[in-house]
Amino acid sequence: MDKTVLVVGASGYIGSHLVPELASAGYKVRATGRNLKLLEKRGWQDIENVSVHYLDLNEADNLAELLDGVDSVFFLVHGMNHGHDFIDIELEAAHNFSDALKASAVERVIYLGALQPSDGEPSDHLQARKATGDILRDSGKPITELRAGIIVGPGSAAFEVMRDFVYHFPLLITPKWVYSKSSPIALRNLLYYLLQLLNFKPTKHQIMDVAGPENITYAQQLKTIGEHIGKKARILAVPFLTPKFAARWLHLVTSVPTNIARALIGGLGHDLQANGNALQSLIPQRLLSYDEAVEESLGHENEVVRSDIWGFDPDALARWQPGFGYYPKQAGYRLKTDATAEQLWRQVQLVGGKEGYFYANYLWRIREWMDFAIGGDALKRYRRDPEQLELGDKIDSWKVINIVPNQFLSLLFGMKAPGLGRLEFTIEDKGDHREVDIRAWWHPAGFSGLLYWFAMMPAHLFIFRGMTHALVERCQAKAQEGKTETV
C-alpha cells in the first residue's frame, strides 16, 4: 500500500492512537502538530512509513507542502486548550485549512467532530465543532464528518475526568444535568471506524454519528466506573453548580486543563444521544458496552508509567497503583537566562547530597524528617559522585530515571506519600538565551493524594522560584521574566 495520509492534530488523544494504527495498516503517514518535540518523543520517526512535521494552522505557511501528494486527510484538531478565545482560533484554523484544500489534490477528508444536541442551544464548544465541519465543506472536497461524544479509553479527557472524580471523592457533588444521556464509545471501536473509512471513496459530503451500543446517563457512567474500582459512587446533584463553577471545581480534582474541562462540561447540559446505525451499517463491528469499555480502559491504567516519561524505571513501575491520577498535578518555575546550557547543567548535577537543593534547604530537611517520622529513610544521604550523575543514581531519597546531558534531568520521588511523583530540571537553548525550568509532577492517590498536593502547594510556589533563581545565580548569569506555573 502506497497511499499517503496526512494526520492533522496527531499529537492529540485520537491522533496519537491513530498514527500507529495507520502505519501498521501500511499507509504512509505524515503526522503533524504544533508541538514537534512532543511528536518526536513518541518515536514515530523511527517507523519507516511515518514522518513527523510541525504545523500550526493559524500560521500555516507550510500547508501546501504538507498536502502535496496526500490522498486522504484526518482532521482531528480543536482549540479547547487555547483559552477563552479558543472559538475564534479554532475557526480561523479551519478556514486556513479549507483554503489550502481547495488548491490541493486531496481526494477526501475525514473530520472528527462532536455530537449535536437535539434540544436547546448547544454550547460554544459544540457550535464550534459544527461550524468547523461547515467550513471544511466549503473546500469542495468530499468531507466525511463523524460526530462523537465521550470516548472511553485510557487518557481520554472526558473519561479521565470522571475516573478521577470517582477515585478522589467519597461524595460526588455534580451539576443537576449529570442525568443527561450520551452514547459513549470505546476507543478501540472509534479507531476501527476511522481506519476502515479509508476503504471507501465518497463523492459527496457525509455526516454520521459515532455511537456505542447504549444511551446512558453520566450518573450511570460514574457508577459503572465505581463498580469496577470497588468504590460506591454517591452522587449529589445540585442546581447551583454552573458550568463555569463546575469547571473550576473539576480543576481541583483532575489535571485536565480548565479550558478543556469547561468545554466538556458545556456539552453536558443536553442529551447527546447518537444514532450510529448509518456508520455501523457501512462498517459493521462488535461495539463494546460501556461496562466492557471501562474494564478495558482500566486494564491499561499502568501504561502511563510504562513510558519514557518515567524511563521505564522498575522502581516507578513497582510503586504505581491503580487509582493514581492519570493526568498529573504540576508546579514549577521557568526562567530566562544568558547562562550557557553547559554552565546550567554543571550546577544541576550538584543537586542533593552536601550541596542540598540550592534554596530553602531547611524546608527540604523538614520534609525529610516528616518522612523519617512515618518510617521512611529520607534522612540517609546518598551521592555516588559529588559532581556528576548517571542514569540509576540515587540522590538522597531520589533516583535518576532520565538524563540527557545539558538538557534534562528527571528524578523519581522516593519519600512516603499518597501518590507517585518526579522532579524535573529542563534546559532549553533558545539561541540568544536559555530557559531553565524546575518542576514537580504528582499523580495523586485518591483524596489523600489531593490533600497532600494542595498542602504542599505553598512550599512549591516558594521553593521552585527560589531554586531556579539560585541555580542561575550560581552560574553568575543574568535572569529575566520568570514564570510560575501550577495545577
C-alpha positions in Angstrom: 0.0 0.0 0.0 1.5 3.4 -1.0 -1.4 5.7 -0.1 -0.2 8.8 1.8 -2.3 10.0 4.7 -2.0 13.3 6.5 -3.0 13.4 10.2 -3.7 16.9 11.3 -3.6 17.0 15.1 -1.5 13.9 15.5 -0.3 15.0 19.0 -3.9 14.9 20.4 -5.6 12.0 22.0 -7.1 10.3 19.0 -4.3 11.2 16.7 -1.7 9.7 18.9 -3.5 6.4 18.8 -4.5 6.6 15.1 -1.0 7.2 13.7 0.4 3.8 14.8 -2.8 2.1 13.5 -2.4 3.7 10.1 1.3 2.7 10.0 0.6 -0.9 10.9 -2.0 -1.0 8.1 0.7 0.0 5.6 -0.2 3.6 4.9 2.5 6.3 4.5 1.7 8.7 7.3 2.5 12.4 7.7 1.9 13.2 11.4 1.6 16.9 12.2 1.2 19.0 15.3 2.0 22.4 16.9 4.4 20.7 19.4 7.1 19.0 17.2 9.1 17.9 20.3 6.1 16.0 21.6 5.6 14.3 18.3 9.3 13.3 18.2 9.1 11.9 21.7 6.6 9.3 20.5 9.4 7.7 18.4 7.3 7.7 15.2 10.2 9.0 13.1 11.8 5.6 13.7 8.9 3.9 11.9 9.8 3.6 8.2 6.5 4.9 6.8 5.8 7.7 9.3 7.2 11.2 9.2 6.5 14.0 11.7 6.1 17.7 10.8 5.4 21.0 12.6 2.1 22.5 11.7 0.3 25.5 13.2 -2.9 26.0 11.3 -3.1 29.6 12.5 0.2 30.3 10.9 0.0 27.7 8.1 2.8 28.7 5.7 3.8 25.1 5.0 0.3 23.6 4.3 0.7 23.4 0.5 3.9 21.4 1.0 2.4 19.0 3.5 -0.7 18.4 1.3 1.4 17.7 -1.8 1.0 14.0 -2.7 -1.6 13.3 0.0 -4.6 11.1 -0.8 -6.6 11.4 2.4 -6.6 13.7 5.5 -7.7 13.1 9.0 -8.6 16.5 10.6 -8.5 16.0 14.4 -7.7 19.4 15.7 -9.6 21.6 18.2 -8.8 24.8 20.0 -10.1 24.0 23.5 -6.8 24.5 25.2 -6.2 28.0 23.8 -8.2 29.8 26.5 -11.3 32.0 26.4 -10.9 32.9 22.7 -10.5 29.3 21.5 -13.6 29.5 19.3 -12.0 32.2 17.1 -8.7 30.4 16.9 -10.4 27.1 16.1 -12.5 28.6 13.2 -9.5 30.5 11.8 -7.6 27.3 11.7 -10.5 25.6 9.9 -10.7 28.5 7.3 -6.9 28.3 6.7 -7.1 24.5 6.1 -10.1 24.7 3.9 -8.4 27.3 1.7 -5.4 25.1 1.4 -7.6 22.1 0.5 -9.1 23.9 -2.5 -5.7 24.1 -4.2 -4.7 20.5 -3.3 -5.2 17.1 -5.0 -6.5 15.6 -1.8 -9.3 13.1 -2.6 -11.1 13.1 0.8 -11.1 14.4 4.3 -12.3 12.6 7.5 -13.2 15.1 10.2 -13.9 14.0 13.8 -16.4 16.4 15.2 -18.8 16.4 18.1 -22.4 15.3 18.6 -25.0 18.0 18.5 -27.9 18.3 20.9 -31.5 17.7 19.7 -32.8 20.2 22.2 -31.8 23.7 23.3 -28.9 25.9 22.3 -25.6 24.0 22.1 -22.5 25.1 24.0 -19.9 27.3 22.3 -17.6 24.3 22.0 -20.3 22.2 20.3 -21.2 25.1 18.0 -17.6 25.5 17.0 -17.3 21.8 16.2 -20.3 22.0 13.9 -19.0 25.2 12.3 -15.7 23.6 11.6 -17.4 20.9 9.6 -19.3 23.6 7.6 -16.0 25.4 6.8 -14.3 22.3 5.7 -17.1 21.5 3.3 -16.6 24.9 1.7 -13.3 23.5 0.3 -15.3 21.4 -2.2 -13.5 18.2 -1.2 -15.7 15.3 0.0 -15.8 15.6 3.8 -16.8 12.6 5.9 -17.7 14.1 9.3 -18.0 11.7 12.3 -19.8 13.2 15.3 -18.7 11.6 18.5 -19.4 12.1 22.2 -17.4 10.6 25.1 -14.5 8.4 24.0 -13.9 5.7 26.6 -10.2 4.9 26.8 -7.1 5.5 28.9 -6.1 9.2 28.6 -9.4 10.4 27.1 -10.0 13.7 28.8 -13.8 13.2 29.4 -13.2 9.6 30.7 -10.3 10.6 32.9 -12.3 13.5 34.5 -15.0 11.0 35.5 -12.5 8.4 36.7 -10.5 10.9 38.8 -13.8 12.2 40.2 -14.9 8.7 41.4 -11.4 7.9 42.7 -10.9 11.1 44.6 -14.1 11.8 46.4 -16.5 9.7 48.7 -19.3 12.1 47.7 -19.6 13.3 44.1 -21.1 16.9 44.0 -22.2 17.3 40.4 -24.4 19.7 38.3 -28.0 18.6 38.0 -27.6 17.7 34.4 -25.5 14.7 35.5 -28.7 12.8 34.5 -28.3 13.9 30.8 -27.7 11.0 28.4 -24.9 10.3 26.0 -23.7 7.5 23.8 -20.1 6.8 24.8 -17.9 4.7 22.5 -14.8 2.6 23.2 -11.6 4.0 21.8 -11.0 0.7 20.0 -14.3 0.9 18.2 -13.7 4.5 17.1 -10.2 3.8 15.8 -11.6 0.9 13.7 -14.3 3.1 12.2 -11.6 5.7 11.3 -9.2 3.2 9.8 -11.9 1.4 7.7 -13.3 4.7 6.3 -10.2 4.8 4.1 -11.5 1.9 2.1 -14.4 4.0 0.8 -14.3 6.7 -1.8 -17.1 9.1 -1.2 -18.2 11.5 -3.9 -20.3 13.7 -1.6 -20.3 15.0 1.9 -21.3 12.7 4.7 -22.3 13.3 8.3 -22.6 10.3 10.6 -22.9 9.8 14.3 -20.5 7.7 16.2 -22.3 5.8 18.9 -21.7 3.0 21.4 -24.4 0.4 21.9 -26.1 2.3 24.9 -27.6 5.7 25.6 -26.8 6.1 29.3 -26.7 9.0 31.8 -23.4 10.4 33.1 -24.6 9.3 36.6 -24.7 5.7 35.3 -21.3 6.1 33.8 -19.9 7.3 37.1 -21.5 4.4 39.0 -20.1 1.9 36.5 -16.6 3.2 37.0 -17.1 3.0 40.7 -18.2 -0.7 40.4 -15.1 -1.5 38.6 -12.7 0.1 41.1 -14.6 -1.1 44.2 -16.0 2.3 45.2 -19.6 3.3 45.5 -20.3 6.5 43.6 -22.5 8.6 45.8 -23.9 11.4 43.7 -25.3 14.7 45.0 -26.7 16.8 42.1 -27.0 20.5 43.0 -28.8 23.2 40.9 -26.3 26.0 41.7 -23.3 24.3 40.1 -23.0 26.3 36.9 -20.7 25.1 34.1 -18.1 27.8 34.9 -18.1 26.9 38.6 -18.1 23.2 37.8 -15.1 23.6 35.6 -13.1 25.3 38.4 -14.3 22.6 40.8 -13.0 19.9 38.4 -9.7 21.8 38.2 -9.1 20.9 41.8 -10.0 17.2 41.2 -8.2 16.5 37.9 -5.3 17.9 36.0 -7.3 18.1 32.7 -6.8 21.8 31.7 -9.6 24.1 32.9 -10.3 25.3 29.4 -10.9 21.7 28.2 -12.9 20.9 31.3 -15.1 23.9 30.8 -15.7 23.0 27.1 -16.5 19.4 28.1 -18.9 20.4 30.8 -20.6 22.8 28.5 -21.9 19.9 26.5 -23.4 18.1 29.5 -26.4 20.3 29.7 -28.0 18.4 26.8 -28.9 14.9 25.9 -26.3 13.9 23.3 -27.8 10.7 22.2 -26.4 9.4 18.9 -27.8 7.3 16.1 -24.9 5.2 14.9 -26.9 3.0 12.5 -25.6 4.6 9.3 -21.9 4.2 10.3 -22.5 0.7 11.7 -24.2 -0.4 8.5 -21.3 0.9 6.5 -18.6 -0.6 8.8 -20.0 -3.4 10.9 -18.2 -4.3 14.1 -19.0 -5.5 17.6 -19.4 -2.5 19.8 -18.1 -2.8 23.3 -20.7 -2.0 26.0 -19.8 0.9 28.4 -19.1 -1.7 31.1 -16.6 -3.6 28.7 -15.0 -0.3 27.6 -14.4 0.8 31.2 -12.9 -2.6 32.1 -10.6 -2.4 29.0 -9.5 1.1 29.8 -8.8 0.5 33.5 -6.8 -2.6 32.4 -4.4 -0.2 30.6 -4.0 2.2 33.6 -0.4 1.4 34.2 0.6 2.3 30.7 1.1 5.9 31.9 4.1 4.8 33.9 5.3 2.3 31.3 6.8 5.1 29.2 9.9 7.1 28.6 8.5 9.8 30.8 9.3 7.6 33.7 12.3 6.0 32.0 10.6 2.6 32.2 12.1 2.6 35.6 11.4 -0.6 37.7 11.0 1.3 40.9 8.4 3.6 39.3 6.6 0.5 37.8 6.6 -1.2 41.2 5.2 1.8 43.0 2.4 2.6 40.6 -1.0 1.6 41.8 -4.5 1.6 40.3 -6.3 4.8 41.2 -3.4 7.1 40.8 -4.5 10.2 38.8 -3.8 9.5 35.1 -3.0 13.2 34.4 -0.5 14.6 37.0 -0.7 17.8 39.0 2.3 20.0 38.4 4.0 23.1 39.9 7.2 24.8 38.7 9.0 27.9 37.7 10.6 28.9 34.3 13.3 31.5 33.9 15.2 33.0 31.0 19.0 33.5 31.4 22.1 34.3 29.5 24.0 31.4 31.2 25.1 28.6 28.8 23.5 25.2 28.8 26.8 23.7 30.0 27.0 26.1 32.9 23.5 25.4 34.0 23.9 21.6 33.6 27.1 21.7 35.7 25.0 23.2 38.6 22.0 20.9 38.1 24.2 17.9 38.6 25.2 19.1 42.0 21.6 18.7 43.4 21.3 16.8 46.6 23.9 15.4 49.0 26.0 18.0 50.8 25.0 20.7 48.3 21.4 20.4 49.1 18.7 21.8 46.8 20.1 25.3 46.0 17.4 27.1 48.0 15.4 26.8 51.3 17.3 23.7 52.4 15.6 23.9 55.8 12.3 23.1 54.1 13.7 20.1 52.4 15.1 18.9 55.7 11.7 19.3 57.4 10.2 17.2 54.7 12.9 14.5 55.2 12.2 14.5 58.9 8.5 14.1 58.2 9.3 11.1 56.1 11.5 9.6 58.8 8.7 10.0 61.3 6.4 7.7 59.3 9.0 5.1 58.6 10.8 6.4 55.6 14.6 6.7 55.1 14.9 10.2 53.6 17.4 11.2 56.3 20.0 9.0 54.7 22.3 10.9 52.3 23.4 9.3 49.0 25.6 10.6 46.2 27.7 8.2 44.1 29.7 11.1 42.7 29.7 14.6 44.1 29.8 16.3 40.7 28.3 14.0 38.0 25.2 12.0 37.7 24.3 8.9 35.7 21.1 7.0 35.0 20.0 5.0 38.0 22.0 7.1 40.5 20.4 7.7 43.9 20.4 11.2 45.3 19.2 11.1 48.9 15.7 9.8 48.6 15.5 10.4 44.8 16.5 8.3 41.8 17.7 9.4 38.4 15.2 7.9 35.9 16.0 10.0 32.8 19.0 12.1 31.9 20.1 14.0 28.8 23.3 16.0 29.3 22.9 19.8 29.1 19.1 19.4 28.6 17.2 17.3 31.0 17.2 15.5 34.4 14.3 13.6 35.9 14.3 12.3 39.5 11.8 9.8 40.9 10.3 10.9 44.2 11.2 8.3 46.9 9.6 9.5 50.1 6.5 8.1 51.6 3.4 9.9 50.3 0.0 9.1 48.8 0.9 9.1 45.1 3.8 9.0 42.7 5.9 11.9 41.7 9.0 13.2 40.0 11.2 16.3 39.9 12.4 17.6 36.6 15.1 20.1 35.5 14.8 21.2 31.9 17.3 23.4 30.0 16.2 24.7 26.6 18.6 26.6 24.3 16.7 29.4 22.5 19.8 30.7 20.7 20.2 34.2 22.2 19.2 32.9 25.6 18.5 29.7 27.6 15.3 28.8 29.6 15.6 26.7 32.7 12.6 25.1 34.2 12.3 23.2 37.6 9.1 21.4 38.0 7.4 18.7 40.2 4.8 16.3 38.8 2.4 14.4 41.0 -0.1 11.6 40.3 -2.3 11.7 43.4 -3.6 8.6 45.1 -7.3 9.4 45.8 -8.5 12.1 48.2 -5.5 11.8 50.4 -3.2 12.4 47.4 -5.0 15.6 46.5 -4.9 16.8 50.1 -1.1 16.2 50.1 -0.6 18.1 46.9 -2.5 21.2 48.0 -0.9 21.1 51.4 2.5 21.2 49.7 1.4 23.9 47.2 2.6 27.0 49.3 6.0 25.4 49.7 6.2 24.6 46.0 5.4 28.1 44.9 8.1 29.4 47.2 10.8 26.7 46.6 10.8 26.3 42.8 11.0 30.1 42.2 13.9 30.3 44.6 15.6 27.2 43.3 15.5 28.4 39.7 16.9 31.9 40.6 19.6 30.3 42.8 20.6 27.9 40.0 21.1 30.8 37.6 22.9 32.9 40.2 25.4 30.1 40.8 26.3 30.5 37.1 26.9 34.2 37.7 24.4 34.9 34.9 21.5 37.3 34.4 17.9 36.1 34.8 14.7 37.7 33.5 11.0 37.2 33.1 10.3 34.3 35.5 7.0 32.5 35.2 5.4 30.3 37.9 3.0 27.6 36.7 0.8 25.4 39.0 -2.0 23.0 38.5 
